[in-house]
Amino acid sequence: MLTSTLCAALSAAGLGIAAMTAYRKRFLAATRIAAYALLPLGLAMTGIADWISDLVFKPSVWVGFGVLAVSALLFLVVRGVEQRGEGGTRKERKAAAAAERAALAPQATVPPLGAGRAAERTQPRRKAKGSAGSDEFADIEAILKKHGI
């Protein structure tokens, strides 16, 4: 009941301010103020204002939020402990991960360097006819160095 009275008083005050603004020929601002002024009355009539006041002013609601926060904190602690305890120390976890990778694909970790180098040795190097390409790259490299990249 008190919430409804308070909302009605706020709406009446806001509508008064909107009327004074409209009297000064500022109709857009007056319309905006009237729209804001009618919100508390609408909330009171729908019952949302009572729900909000119960939410804010009841201590049991705040205790409930506290219990939810403690529950979330416990979930985070358990998750952190599980992650730390699964593999032991960092060295053990790294060694286990390396062994797992080696067992899955032992040849995948070794890059094929020999074939590429042999192909380079068999093909003779070609000399560039002009130095236009190298000049462009030199200019680009100078610009990148200037900007610290």
C-alpha positions as CSV (number, residue, x, y, z in Angstrom):
1,M,0.0,0.0,0.0
2,L,2.8,2.4,0.9
3,T,4.6,1.6,-2.3
4,S,1.5,2.4,-4.4
5,T,1.1,5.7,-2.7
6,L,4.7,6.6,-3.2
7,C,4.5,5.7,-6.9
8,A,1.3,7.8,-7.3
9,A,3.0,10.8,-5.7
10,L,6.0,10.5,-7.9
11,S,3.8,10.3,-11.0
12,A,1.8,13.3,-9.9
13,A,5.0,15.4,-9.3
14,G,6.4,14.3,-12.6
15,L,3.2,15.2,-14.5
16,G,3.3,18.7,-12.8
17,I,6.9,19.2,-14.0
18,A,5.8,18.1,-17.5
19,A,2.9,20.6,-17.4
20,M,5.3,23.5,-16.5
21,T,7.7,22.4,-19.3
22,A,4.8,22.4,-21.8
23,Y,3.7,25.9,-20.6
24,R,7.2,27.1,-21.6
25,K,6.6,25.8,-25.2
26,R,9.0,22.9,-24.9
27,F,6.6,20.2,-26.0
28,L,9.1,17.4,-26.8
29,A,10.8,17.7,-23.4
30,A,7.4,17.8,-21.7
31,T,6.3,14.7,-23.5
32,R,9.5,12.9,-22.5
33,I,9.0,14.0,-18.8
34,A,5.4,12.8,-18.9
35,A,6.5,9.4,-20.2
36,Y,9.0,9.0,-17.4
37,A,6.4,10.3,-14.8
38,L,3.9,7.6,-15.8
39,L,6.3,4.7,-15.2
40,P,6.0,4.6,-11.4
41,L,2.2,4.6,-11.6
42,G,2.2,1.8,-14.2
43,L,4.6,-0.2,-12.1
44,A,2.4,0.2,-9.0
45,M,-0.7,-0.8,-10.9
46,T,0.8,-4.0,-12.3
47,G,2.3,-5.0,-8.9
48,I,5.9,-5.0,-10.1
49,A,6.7,-2.2,-7.6
50,D,5.6,-4.4,-4.7
51,W,7.7,-7.2,-6.0
52,I,10.7,-4.9,-6.3
53,S,10.2,-3.4,-2.8
54,D,9.9,-7.0,-1.4
55,L,13.1,-7.9,-3.2
56,V,15.1,-4.9,-1.9
57,F,13.8,-4.6,1.7
58,K,13.4,-8.2,2.8
59,P,16.5,-9.6,4.7
60,S,15.7,-13.2,3.7
61,V,16.2,-12.2,0.0
62,W,19.6,-10.9,0.8
63,V,20.5,-14.0,2.8
64,G,19.4,-16.0,-0.3
65,F,21.7,-14.0,-2.5
66,G,24.5,-14.7,0.0
67,V,23.8,-18.5,-0.1
68,L,23.9,-18.4,-3.9
69,A,27.3,-16.6,-3.8
70,V,28.7,-19.1,-1.3
71,S,27.5,-22.0,-3.6
72,A,29.1,-20.4,-6.6
73,L,32.4,-19.9,-4.7
74,L,32.4,-23.6,-3.6
75,F,31.9,-24.7,-7.2
76,L,34.9,-22.5,-8.3
77,V,37.1,-23.9,-5.5
78,V,36.3,-27.5,-6.3
79,R,37.0,-26.9,-10.0
80,G,40.3,-25.3,-9.2
81,V,41.4,-28.1,-6.9
82,E,40.4,-30.8,-9.5
83,Q,42.5,-29.1,-12.2
84,R,45.5,-28.8,-10.0
85,G,45.2,-32.4,-8.6
86,E,44.8,-34.3,-11.9
87,G,48.4,-34.4,-13.1
88,G,50.5,-33.6,-10.0
89,T,53.2,-31.1,-10.6
90,R,53.7,-29.1,-13.8
91,K,56.6,-31.2,-14.9
92,E,54.6,-34.4,-14.6
93,R,51.7,-32.9,-16.6
94,K,54.1,-31.7,-19.3
95,A,55.8,-35.1,-19.5
96,A,52.4,-36.8,-19.7
97,A,51.3,-34.5,-22.5
98,A,54.5,-35.1,-24.4
99,A,54.2,-38.8,-24.0
100,E,50.6,-38.7,-25.2
101,R,51.5,-36.7,-28.3
102,A,54.4,-39.0,-29.1
103,A,52.1,-42.1,-28.7
104,L,49.4,-40.6,-31.0
105,A,51.6,-39.5,-33.9
106,P,55.3,-40.0,-33.5
107,Q,56.2,-38.8,-37.0
108,A,53.9,-35.7,-36.9
109,T,56.2,-33.8,-34.6
110,V,59.3,-34.2,-36.9
111,P,59.3,-31.7,-39.7
112,P,60.5,-33.0,-43.1
113,L,63.6,-30.8,-43.6
114,G,65.7,-33.1,-45.7
115,A,63.5,-33.2,-48.8
116,G,63.3,-29.4,-49.0
117,R,67.0,-28.9,-48.7
118,A,67.9,-31.5,-51.3
119,A,65.5,-29.8,-53.8
120,E,67.3,-26.5,-53.2
121,R,70.7,-28.0,-53.9
122,T,69.7,-29.6,-57.2
123,Q,68.1,-26.4,-58.7
124,P,70.6,-23.7,-59.7
125,R,70.0,-20.2,-58.4
126,R,68.6,-17.7,-60.8
127,K,69.9,-14.1,-60.8
128,A,67.3,-11.4,-60.9
129,K,67.3,-9.4,-64.1
130,G,66.5,-6.2,-62.3
131,S,66.8,-5.0,-58.8
132,A,63.2,-3.6,-58.7
133,G,61.8,-6.4,-56.6
134,S,64.6,-6.1,-54.0
135,D,64.3,-2.3,-53.9
136,E,60.6,-2.7,-53.1
137,F,61.3,-5.1,-50.3
138,A,64.0,-2.8,-48.9
139,D,61.5,0.1,-48.9
140,I,58.9,-2.0,-47.1
141,E,61.5,-3.3,-44.6
142,A,62.6,0.3,-43.9
143,I,59.1,1.4,-43.2
144,L,58.5,-1.5,-40.9
145,K,61.7,-0.8,-39.0
146,K,60.7,2.8,-38.7
147,H,57.5,1.8,-37.0
148,G,59.2,-0.8,-34.8
149,I,57.6,-3.8,-36.4
